[in-house]
Amino acid sequence: MRGDLVSYQTGFLIICKLKRKYMKTNLIKAFAVSGLIASFAACGQLSEKASSNDSRYEFGNIVDIAYTPDVAGYQRGYRGLFTDAGSWMGFTLPQTDKWINGVCGPFSIDNRIWFAQSVAEVNFIGESSSFTPDSTSYFPGEVYLSASSPAGKITQRVNFVSASTALLCIESDVNKGFRLTGKGWDKDVRLEIGEQTVTAYHPNGEVVQLVFASGVTLQGLDANYEAKTAGDCNQAYVAISFYASAKELPSGTEKTLDMLTDPRVSIKQNAERWEGYLSKILRDDMKPEYDRIAAKSAVTLIANWRTHREGLLHDGIVPSHAASYFVGYWGWDSWRSSAALARFAPEVAKNNIRAIFDYQWEDGMLIDCMYTDPAENNARDSKPPLASWAVDEVFIHNNDTAFVREMYPQLLKFYKWWYEKRDHNKNGMCEFGSTDGTLVAAGWESGMDNAIRFDHTKMLKNGKDAWSMDQENVDLNTYLAVEARLLKKFAGIIGAEFDGPDYSDKVADYFFDEKMGYFFDRRLKDGSFIEEPACEGYTPFWAKIATKEQMKKALALLTDTAKFSTYIPFPTAAADNPKCDPNGYWRGPIWLDQTHLAITGLRNYGYKDLADEYTRQVFDRCEGLTGDAPIHENYGTHTGELLEAPHFSWSSAHLLMLYEDYGK
């Protein structure tokens, strides 16, 4: 066991003990959303015990996802979901003041639909008394809820065992048998009740199906269903699966029923998978509060994992499952997520990279983002070139030469594209740009949409479908320098030839302003520096292309409390810039990827103690990191307050890397 469980609430201690006693299970009911399959196995036995190395139970209430939908259907108000294994469905825990005696949902992550307030609300047979909540918790890879009535106590747990299926385990302290029914079905859902099935069809094409095994009595009840176990039952199990369409039902149902012959195998695999994640990232020498940040980072990344579906041709990581506009794949988001996932979920990391290259153009361009519906994809711009860095992280942590060989031709093609389509004056220093000539798309290509440095930028045409900003970008060319270094490394590993341009030895001196002692973009018209100190200047230190003397000069700005050494360190713009807006997206807030680049830069040049001090400020001061708040897209520079999208992948990725580097 890692950490001190005594520090957690008594309720969580009880949960942990119960879980260790009753880890492996048989199954009662399988449910499928978008093809949700639920199957009841009458009363199982839980004689086997879980491993004592179940680290997940040290992290109770890892994120607050309590939300009871007022009505089924489209909802915006939830705080995030319990989802796992690449599933397109998710659940929430019921709010204690709006209690439903069952997990809430499922929720369709792509179509943003609650199929029901709860597909399986649980009571005792013959009882109508309400339940009073005892405790709930979201552990890594599991949710738990417990409630009591005058008739007895019922506990429920849910674990995902695949991208399509989650298992619900129901237990009670009395032998009264269980009655299950749906609560608050979406008004557009059409139910069909068979001898052992309840199938719910939604007009969006998704299907929910409950399949009940022998030993359970099933009947239709007022546009709902009622399922009853044997009267002396005190254990029941439900498999909850999700499919995109009814076409997936036949094979999905068959697989689920096969799994139900011994669901203990799947539950054990879930426990081993999560123990594997945590054992690979958690350190033995860290404070429990910092371990919690690492665990939360892994939970967030895995919760944002989506399996391949429709236009998304490989599994990948969405920026945030909780923000509808972020349910797709973006280039540099994916590079960052994959770099972290390489440490504990390498197959997900590799597929996440492949998913972006699925839409590579013939000329080498990688498009900005892609969705399940390809008509919504954005090809007006690309994203910063960090792809080789992501592949290198996979190689470093897994020694996966085959993956390097697979990706090398596409990586080299993308690298060359920048010099062919984004170097306006052909001097070897590239610019962000767009395919449609708009500045807004060029801002997107930089990833820093509305950054202060772009306030007076204009667009220049390079050729057909190729436009550049009228300024050369220090971060872009730094990333290209890293790409060149890694592509040459990859070529050596696999015996290939690197035949791309290489200006990496010129980047640092070219973009360093001796007068200001910092790195800046340069204007194409006269080569002058755009002297707006901001986060793009951190990148040469992260990439280790700056000289030691350049770091010494920049240290004056980096440690200035009026500029970059703020309450949360290293904002996206110097805090004393009149244009700086602490709530201005890329014009002042804290983005943890940029903070990580700056801290890593300090560490690279020997300022270890300073890097650790700044890391502690991030961990201790960003709101809710060591508590139950979700990890956010960005944070308040002077307050640490939560700003944009919750459950944000790349923030989690960089927190995990900060955790890994701390003290080293």
Secondary structure by P-SEA (a helix, b strand, c coil): cccccccccaaaaaaaaaaaaccbbbbcbbbbccbbbbbbcccccccccccccccccccccccccbbbbccccccccccccccccccccccccccccccccccccccccccccccccccbbbbcccccbbbbbccccccccbbbbbbccccbbbbbbbbbccccbbbbbbbbcccbbbbbbbccccccbbbbbcccbbbbbccccbbbbbbbcccbbbbbcccbbbbbccccccbbbbbbbbbccccccaaaaaaaaaaaccaaaaaaaaaaaaaaaaaacccccccaaaaaaaaaaaaaaaaaccccccccccccccccccccccccccaaaaaaaaaaaccccaaaaaaaaaaaaccccccccccccccccccccccccccccaaaaaaaaaaaacccaaaaaacaaaaaaaaaaaaaccccccccbbbbbcccccaaaaaaaacccccccccbbbbbbccccccccccccaaaaaaaaaaaaaaaaaaaaacccccccccccccccccccccccbbbbbbccccccccccccccccccccccccaaaaaaacccccccccccccccccccccccccccccccccccccaaaaaaaaaaaaaacaaaaaaaaaaaaaacccccccccccccbbbccccccccccccaaaaaaaaaaaaaccc
